[in-house]
Amino acid sequence: MKRSIRLIMFIAALGQILVAIGFFTQMPWTKTFWPFDYTGNLSFVFMASIAAAAAASTLWCLYTREERGLAGIALDYVFIFGPLAVFSWQKYTRIPNSELILLIGAGVSGLVFGIALFFWSRRIPYRQTQPTPRPVRIAFGVFIIALLLLGRALVLKTDGIMPWSLTSDASVLYGWFFIGAAIYFIYGLLQPVWGNAGGQLSGFLLYDLVLIVPFLLHFSNVRPNLVLNLIIYIVVLVSSGALASYYLFINPATRLRRSHPESAVAASISQESAA
């Protein structure tokens, strides 16, 4: 059973990578796959960052054989695909569009799959049970507050939230993306072990990497009233990227590998407790 689920999740991650590449390069099929209005290139880049983040979180769980970590990803699916299906259906009832039917089907499928994946994965014990490092837990708390506030504002179609102009459709959908990410981080705080946090940081790191260069280039044409938003967003990208990089690739107890020697884990926890 585990092997089948792992294969399904690997295929899903590959699909998400293809979606990310498609949106980042603005392939023609993306406008059919995502039939909503856009205001510029950054809307495509943002969609690419969401897909890339989902793929990174999933691949981390698969590489480290942390199937229990898929539970948080499943919740993210539920709170993204569910609202996507509802929003697409509401739009379809106003403006019938055959392309929206495909999106409604994808939303319902993602919702059902997320629910099934959550109940399957939550029965599996964690492999990496060392506590999530305190700086990461603090960062998750900050992320949750920011994501919920931003998500609520975007769902309510508040203008001037993102560092570029949004259509009303994009605002609502991006808001639910942020709320879904917040639920993922909340789950990480409720289950504060590295088996959760590693996947979350992996997703955040790839999200940062996809956005950072396009955001830096955006200074040349950002609207004056959105310059501060852009600066704040870039600071968040750099700081969260640095945090993720340290714990994924440098810290001995948490750096990316299939298993963690108990001695390294114990030493790291002792150092953190002493600090």
N, C-alpha and C positions, 0 to 999 in steps of 0.2 A: 504493500500500500504506500509506504513512504517513497519508494522508488518512482511509482506512478505520479505522485504529487510533485516530487522533485522535478520530474520531466516536464510536467505541465507548467510549473512555475518557471523553469528555465526557458521554455518556449514563450511564455508570457513576457519574460524579461527581454528576450530577443525582439519580440514584437514592439515592446516599449522603446527599445533602442532605435528601431527602424522608424517609429513614429517621431522620436526626438530628432533624428537626422532629417526626416521629411519636413518637419516644421522649421528647423533651423535653416535649412536651405530653401524653404518655401517651394517645395515640389508641388506641381499642379494638383495632385490628388488630395492634398491637405484641405483645399477649399471645398472639395466635395465631402470629405470625411468630417469636416467641421464647418457646417454651413451657417456661420454667424458672421456678423459684420466686424470688421477690424478697422483700426485707425492708423496702423503703421507697422513697420518691421518688428518693433519690440513685442507686439502682441504674439507674433509667431515665435520669437525667441523665448518668450515666457512659457508658451505651451511646450516648447522643446525642453525647457528646464524641468517642468513638472514630470514629463514622461521619463527624462533621464534620471531624475531623483528616484522615481518608483523602481526603475530597473536596477539602480545601484543598491537600494535597500534589499531587494529580492536576491540579487547576486551575492551580497554579503552573507545572507542567511544560508544560501546554497553552498557557498565556498567553505564556510565554517561549520557546515552541517548543523546549524541552529534552527531546526524546524519550528521550535516554539516561538522564535522571533517573527515568524510569519503571521502570528495572531495580530500584532499591531498593524502590520501591512493590510491585513484583512479588514480591520476597522476603517482604515483609510479608504479602502475600496468602497465600503458601505456608505461612508459619508461624502464620497465624491460621486460615485456612480448613481446612487439613489437620487440625490438632487438633480443630477444631469438628466436622468430619465424623466423626472417630473417636469423640469423646466422645458425640455424638448417637447414633451407632450403638450404642455400649455401653449407653446409657440405653434405647434402643429395645428391645434384646434383653432387658432386665429388665422394662420397662413399655412394651409396644407402644402407640404413639400415632401416629395418622396425621399429626399436625402435625410430629412429628420426622422423618418421611420427607421432607417438604419441606425441612427444615433439612439433612438428610443430603445431599440433592441439591444444595442451595446450597453446602454445604461442598466437595463433590467438584468442582462446577463452578468454584468460586473457586480451588481448588487447581490444577486443570488450566489454567485461564486464567492464573494467576500464573506457572506454569512456562513456558507459551508466551510470555507477555509478557516474561519475563526474557530468554529466549534470543533474542527478536526485538530488544529494545531495546539489549541489550549490544553489538550489532554496530554501533550508530550512534555516531559520534564526538560528544564533548561540544561544545556551542556556547560555553558559558561555562567556560573552562578556568582562570580565575584561581584561585589556591589558596584553600581555605577559610580564613578569618581564624583566627589562633591562638586567640583567646578562644572561638570557636565550636568548634574542635577540642577544647579543654580541656573545654568544657561537654558535648560529645558523650561524651567519656570518662567523665565523672561520670554522665551519664544511663545509659550502658551498664551500669556497675557497679550503680547503683541499680535499674534495670529488671530485670536478671538476678536480683539478690538478692530483690527483691520478687516477681518472677514465680515463682521457685522456691518461695518460702514460700507463695504463694497456691495454686500447683498442689498442694502438699503439704497444703493445707487448714489452714494455720497461722492461728489466731485472732488478732484484734487488729492486723491489718496495715493495712487501710483505715480511714478515720475514721468508718465506720458498720459495722454488723453485716452479715455476708454469709452466704448459704446456702452449702452445700458446692458446689452446682452453679456458682453465681456465682464462688466463689473459684477453682475450677479454670479456668473460662473466662477470667476476668480475668487470671489468671496467664499464660495463653498469649497474651493480648493484649499484656501487658507484654514477654514474651519476643519476640514478633513485632516490637514496636517496637525492642527492643534490637538485633535482627538488622538492622533498617533503619539504625540509627545506626552499627553496626559496618561496614556496607557504605560508609557515608559517610566513615568514617575510613580504610578501605582505598582508597577513591577520593576523596581529599580535594580536590575541586574544587567551585566554587560551583554547578555544574550538578547536583550532588547536594544540597548543603547547603541551598539555597534552598527546595526542596520540603520537606525535613525541618523546617526552621524554620517554614514556613507551616503545616504540620500541627500542630506544637506550639503555635503561637500560637492557632489556632482551638480546639484542645483546652483551652487555658488560659481563653479567653474564655467558653466554654460552662460551665466548672466554677466559675469564680471567685465569681460572685454566689451560686449555690446553696450553695457551701461556706461563704461568709461568713454566710449566713443559718442555716447548720447549727449555729452556736455556741449557738443558743437551746435546742437539744435534744440536743446530742451527749452521749454517755455520758462520765462523768468520766474513765474510764481511756483514752478515745480523744481527749481534748482535745489532748494533745501531738502525736498523729498528725495531727490536723486543722491545727494550727499549722504543722507542718513541711510538710505538703502545700501549704498556702497560700503559704508562703515560696517553695517551688519554683515554683508557678504564677506568682507575681509576678516572680521573678527570670528565669525562662525566657521569660516574656512580654516583659519589658523587653529582653532580649537579642535575641529574634526581631524585635521592633519596630524596634530600632535598625538591624539589618543588612538588614531588608526594606524599610524606608521612609526611613531617614536617611543611612546610609553611602553616599557617592557611587558607590563601585565595585560595590555589591551591591543597591542599592535596586531595588524592583520595576519592571521595564520589559522590553521585548522584547529589547533588545540593549544592550551596554555599550561606549561609546567606549573605544578602546584607551588614550587618554591618561588618562582617569579611572581605569581599571584600573591602569595603570602607576604613576600618582601614589599611589594608595591602597596598593599593594604596597610602594612605596618608603618611605612613611610608616610602615607597619607594621614593615618591616625595620629602619628607623632606631630605632623604639621598642624 
